[in-house]
Amino acid sequence: MWDTFRNNFIDDCTSCGLDGTNLKCAQCKNNNNGQNPNPTIALNSGIGYANGQLTCALK
């Protein structure tokens, strides 16, 4: 998952799920071994979430 605050990728996320039009996780580790509570990605017509993975809309 992309961390918009630190501008890097996050790994080891826990308890991710949909919250309206957002994908929200309870907590993720970032690449610097820090913790990022409640990271969120806004889903839209170009970014989706299906089968536990982020997806891209192809036109």
DRENTORKOL-3810 file (N, C-alpha, C; in nm, 4 decimals):
REM DRENTORKOL-3810
@n.u->0.0850; n.v->-0.1171; n.w->0.0000; ca.u->0.0000; ca.v->0.0000; ca.w->0.0000; c.u->0.0894; c.v->0.1231; c.w->0.0000
@n.u->0.0502; n.v->0.2278; n.w->-0.0693; ca.u->0.1275; ca.v->0.3513; ca.w->-0.0762; c.u->0.0924; c.v->0.4399; c.w->0.0418
@n.u->0.1939; n.v->0.4872; n.w->0.1128; ca.u->0.1766; ca.v->0.5774; ca.w->0.2259; c.u->0.1867; c.v->0.7204; c.w->0.1743
@n.u->0.0747; n.v->0.7910; n.w->0.1680; ca.u->0.0735; ca.v->0.9260; ca.w->0.1119; c.u->0.1423; c.v->1.0275; c.w->0.2019
@n.u->0.1581; n.v->0.9966; n.w->0.3296; ca.u->0.2237; ca.v->1.0902; ca.w->0.4207; c.u->0.3759; c.v->1.0798; c.w->0.4129
@n.u->0.4278; n.v->0.9582; n.w->0.3975; ca.u->0.5732; ca.v->0.9380; ca.w->0.3945; c.u->0.6258; c.v->0.9131; c.w->0.2528
@n.u->0.5361; n.v->0.9050; n.w->0.1558; ca.u->0.5731; ca.v->0.8821; ca.w->0.0160; c.u->0.6595; c.v->0.7577; c.w->-0.0038
@n.u->0.6142; n.v->0.6472; n.w->0.0535; ca.u->0.6784; ca.v->0.5187; ca.w->0.0270; c.u->0.5749; c.v->0.4081; c.w->0.0399
@n.u->0.6154; n.v->0.2857; n.w->0.0067; ca.u->0.5232; ca.v->0.1735; ca.w->0.0146; c.u->0.5176; c.v->0.1174; c.w->0.1554
@n.u->0.4011; n.v->0.0695; n.w->0.1945; ca.u->0.3786; ca.v->0.0087; ca.w->0.3248; c.u->0.3666; c.v->-0.1418; c.w->0.3038
@n.u->0.4219; n.v->-0.2187; n.w->0.3958; ca.u->0.3985; ca.v->-0.3627; ca.w->0.3922; c.u->0.3473; c.v->-0.4073; c.w->0.5285
@n.u->0.3115; n.v->-0.5324; n.w->0.5410; ca.u->0.2641; ca.v->-0.5897; ca.w->0.6672; c.u->0.1451; c.v->-0.5150; c.w->0.7266
@n.u->0.0386; n.v->-0.5011; n.w->0.6499; ca.u->-0.0828; ca.v->-0.4355; ca.w->0.6992; c.u->-0.1733; c.v->-0.5375; c.w->0.7685
@n.u->-0.2504; n.v->-0.4914; n.w->0.8667; ca.u->-0.3430; ca.v->-0.5789; ca.w->0.9374; c.u->-0.4839; c.v->-0.5225; c.w->0.9308
@n.u->-0.5804; n.v->-0.6111; n.w->0.9270; ca.u->-0.7230; ca.v->-0.5763; ca.w->0.9344; c.u->-0.7641; c.v->-0.4713; c.w->0.8323
@n.u->-0.7378; n.v->-0.4981; n.w->0.7055; ca.u->-0.7781; ca.v->-0.4051; ca.w->0.5991; c.u->-0.9195; c.v->-0.4366; c.w->0.5520
@n.u->-0.9931; n.v->-0.3331; n.w->0.5168; ca.u->-1.1279; ca.v->-0.3518; ca.w->0.4659; c.u->-1.1845; c.v->-0.2220; c.w->0.4126
@n.u->-1.3011; n.v->-0.2312; n.w->0.3536; ca.u->-1.3656; ca.v->-0.1143; ca.w->0.2957; c.u->-1.4406; c.v->-0.0354; c.w->0.4013
@n.u->-1.4292; n.v->0.0962; n.w->0.3915; ca.u->-1.5024; ca.v->0.1895; ca.w->0.4760; c.u->-1.5622; c.v->0.2934; c.w->0.3827
@n.u->-1.6827; n.v->0.2674; n.w->0.3339; ca.u->-1.7419; ca.v->0.3541; ca.w->0.2316; c.u->-1.6642; c.v->0.3403; c.w->0.1027
@n.u->-1.6087; n.v->0.4510; n.w->0.0530; ca.u->-1.5281; ca.v->0.4477; ca.w->-0.0692; c.u->-1.3789; c.v->0.4518; c.w->-0.0376
@n.u->-1.3417; n.v->0.4133; n.w->0.0839; ca.u->-1.2013; ca.v->0.4106; ca.w->0.1243; c.u->-1.1586; c.v->0.2701; c.w->0.1634
@n.u->-1.0335; n.v->0.2380; n.w->0.1361; ca.u->-0.9714; ca.v->0.1175; ca.w->0.1886; c.u->-0.8930; c.v->0.1600; c.w->0.3116
@n.u->-0.9252; n.v->0.1024; n.w->0.4251; ca.u->-0.8628; ca.v->0.1424; ca.w->0.5509; c.u->-0.8082; c.v->0.0192; c.w->0.6208
@n.u->-0.6898; n.v->0.0329; n.w->0.6796; ca.u->-0.6284; ca.v->-0.0750; ca.w->0.7568; c.u->-0.6150; c.v->-0.0308; c.w->0.9020
@n.u->-0.6132; n.v->-0.1281; n.w->0.9924; ca.u->-0.5971; ca.v->-0.0952; ca.w->1.1343; c.u->-0.4569; c.v->-0.0426; c.w->1.1607
@n.u->-0.3580; n.v->-0.1041; n.w->1.0971; ca.u->-0.2203; ca.v->-0.0617; ca.w->1.1182; c.u->-0.1327; c.v->-0.1225; c.w->1.0106
@n.u->-0.0295; n.v->-0.0488; n.w->0.9704; ca.u->0.0679; ca.v->-0.0993; ca.w->0.8742; c.u->0.2080; c.v->-0.0626; c.w->0.9200
@n.u->0.3036; n.v->-0.1496; n.w->0.8862; ca.u->0.4442; ca.v->-0.1153; ca.w->0.9034; c.u->0.4881; c.v->-0.0440; c.w->0.7776
@n.u->0.5669; n.v->0.0620; n.w->0.7925; ca.u->0.6222; ca.v->0.1239; ca.w->0.6730; c.u->0.7623; c.v->0.0690; c.w->0.6479
@n.u->0.8250; n.v->0.1122; n.w->0.5412; ca.u->0.9546; ca.v->0.0571; ca.w->0.5028; c.u->1.0648; c.v->0.0878; c.w->0.6032
@n.u->1.0419; n.v->0.1843; n.w->0.6919; ca.u->1.1426; ca.v->0.2199; ca.w->0.7918; c.u->1.1164; c.v->0.1509; c.w->0.9249
@n.u->1.0347; n.v->0.0453; n.w->0.9249; ca.u->0.9971; ca.v->-0.0303; ca.w->1.0447; c.u->0.9164; c.v->0.0503; c.w->1.1449
@n.u->0.8651; n.v->0.1656; n.w->1.1030; ca.u->0.7749; ca.v->0.2417; ca.w->1.1881; c.u->0.6328; c.v->0.1902; c.w->1.1732
@n.u->0.5440; n.v->0.2348; n.w->1.2589; ca.u->0.4033; ca.v->0.1959; ca.w->1.2534; c.u->0.3202; c.v->0.3124; c.w->1.2022
@n.u->0.2261; n.v->0.2836; n.w->1.1169; ca.u->0.1370; ca.v->0.3855; ca.w->1.0629; c.u->-0.0061; c.v->0.3435; c.w->1.0956
@n.u->-0.0691; n.v->0.4027; n.w->1.1979; ca.u->-0.2050; ca.v->0.3631; ca.w->1.2339; c.u->-0.3088; c.v->0.4185; c.w->1.1366
@n.u->-0.4078; n.v->0.3371; n.w->1.1047; ca.u->-0.5224; ca.v->0.3764; ca.w->1.0216; c.u->-0.4871; c.v->0.4365; c.w->0.8860
@n.u->-0.3958; n.v->0.3766; n.w->0.8089; ca.u->-0.3709; ca.v->0.4291; ca.w->0.6748; c.u->-0.4941; c.v->0.4082; c.w->0.5869
@n.u->-0.5184; n.v->0.5029; n.w->0.4971; ca.u->-0.6389; ca.v->0.5015; ca.w->0.4142; c.u->-0.6035; c.v->0.5355; c.w->0.2699
@n.u->-0.6650; n.v->0.4655; n.w->0.1757; ca.u->-0.6564; ca.v->0.4992; ca.w->0.0337; c.u->-0.7977; c.v->0.5251; c.w->-0.0157
@n.u->-0.8189; n.v->0.6400; n.w->-0.0782; ca.u->-0.9498; ca.v->0.6720; ca.w->-0.1351; c.u->-0.9666; c.v->0.5955; c.w->-0.2660
@n.u->-1.0749; n.v->0.5194; n.w->-0.2771; ca.u->-1.1037; ca.v->0.4450; ca.w->-0.3991; c.u->-1.1872; c.v->0.5328; c.w->-0.4916
@n.u->-1.1631; n.v->0.5204; n.w->-0.6217; ca.u->-1.2384; ca.v->0.5990; ca.w->-0.7195; c.u->-1.2532; c.v->0.5165; c.w->-0.8471
@n.u->-1.2857; n.v->0.5805; n.w->-0.9573; ca.u->-1.3085; ca.v->0.5051; ca.w->-1.0804; c.u->-1.1806; c.v->0.4435; c.w->-1.1367
@n.u->-1.0625; n.v->0.4875; n.w->-1.0907; ca.u->-0.9373; ca.v->0.4316; ca.w->-1.1398; c.u->-0.8722; c.v->0.3350; c.w->-1.0437
@n.u->-0.9112; n.v->0.3401; n.w->-0.9155; ca.u->-0.8543; ca.v->0.2527; ca.w->-0.8135; c.u->-0.9676; c.v->0.1788; c.w->-0.7452
@n.u->-0.9602; n.v->0.0469; n.w->-0.7442; ca.u->-1.0622; ca.v->-0.0344; ca.w->-0.6791; c.u->-0.9998; c.v->-0.1355; c.w->-0.5847
@n.u->-1.0847; n.v->-0.2118; n.w->-0.5164; ca.u->-1.0395; ca.v->-0.3139; ca.w->-0.4218; c.u->-1.1255; c.v->-0.4372; c.w->-0.4431
@n.u->-1.0625; n.v->-0.5475; n.w->-0.4814; ca.u->-1.1363; ca.v->-0.6710; ca.w->-0.5068; c.u->-1.0509; c.v->-0.7904; c.w->-0.4674
@n.u->-1.1120; n.v->-0.8893; n.w->-0.4058; ca.u->-1.0430; ca.v->-1.0121; ca.w->-0.3659; c.u->-0.9183; c.v->-0.9851; c.w->-0.2820
@n.u->-0.9268; n.v->-0.8849; n.w->-0.1942; ca.u->-0.8160; ca.v->-0.8547; ca.w->-0.1041; c.u->-0.6998; c.v->-0.7805; c.w->-0.1658
@n.u->-0.7175; n.v->-0.7255; n.w->-0.2885; ca.u->-0.6088; ca.v->-0.6534; ca.w->-0.3539; c.u->-0.6597; c.v->-0.5258; c.w->-0.4175
@n.u->-0.5716; n.v->-0.4252; n.w->-0.4243; ca.u->-0.6043; ca.v->-0.3049; ca.w->-0.4998; c.u->-0.6030; c.v->-0.3389; c.w->-0.6476
@n.u->-0.6920; n.v->-0.2789; n.w->-0.7236; ca.u->-0.7011; ca.v->-0.3050; ca.w->-0.8668; c.u->-0.7011; c.v->-0.1734; c.w->-0.9428
@n.u->-0.6640; n.v->-0.1785; n.w->-1.0682; ca.u->-0.6668; ca.v->-0.0615; ca.w->-1.1559; c.u->-0.7737; c.v->-0.0819; c.w->-1.2620
@n.u->-0.8459; n.v->0.0247; n.w->-1.2931; ca.u->-0.9470; ca.v->0.0182; ca.w->-1.3983; c.u->-0.8791; c.v->0.0412; c.w->-1.5331
@n.u->-0.9017; n.v->-0.0478; n.w->-1.6256; ca.u->-0.8462; ca.v->-0.0325; ca.w->-1.7598; c.u->-0.9534; c.v->0.0219; c.w->-1.8513
@n.u->-0.9158; n.v->0.1175; n.w->-1.9333; ca.u->-1.0126; ca.v->0.1768; ca.w->-2.0267; c.u->-0.9807; c.v->0.1356; c.w->-2.1673
END
